[in-house]
Amino acid sequence: MRNVFLTLAFVLLCVFSFAQKQPTMFTWKKDDLKEIGASDEQITQLLQLTKDSQLRVKAINEDTSLSEDDKKAKVKEEYAARSAERRKILTPEQLKKANQINKERRANQ
């Protein structure tokens, strides 16, 4: 009975400690965007940009006419285009804050 209790306690400890970890990178989700001071309009634009980009990446990966190397190249191009659009939407200060959050989260891993 004691072993069962100790095992259960250990499992619960693991579950709760895992559930409380912060993301290891800036996620481009609403909470992180608010943290860098993005306006509601910027948040809407960025969330739509991410959604559209994810759909394009999915289409690339599902395209059976492309080789694996072609898929990787096209996905890389899509990510670069998405990053360029983000830089157009956000201010330099907001981008700097996002980069700082990335550094801090990676250091805390």
Stockholm file with secondary structure:
# STOCKHOLM 1.0

chainA/1-109         MRNVFLTLAFVLLCVFSFAQKQPTMFTWKKDDLKEIGASDEQITQLLQLTKDSQLRVKAINEDTSLSEDDKKAKVKEEYAARSAERRKILTPEQLKKANQINKERRANQ
#=GR chainA/1-109 SS CHHHHHHHHHHHHHHHHHHTCCCSSCCCSHHHHHHTTCCHHHHHHHHHHHHHHHHHHHHHHHCTTSCHHHHHHHHHHHHHHHHHHHHHHSCHHHHHHHHHHHHHHHHTC
#=GC SS_cons         CHHHHHHHHHHHHHHHHHHTCCCSSCCCSHHHHHHTTCCHHHHHHHHHHHHHHHHHHHHHHHCTTSCHHHHHHHHHHHHHHHHHHHHHHSCHHHHHHHHHHHHHHHHTC
//
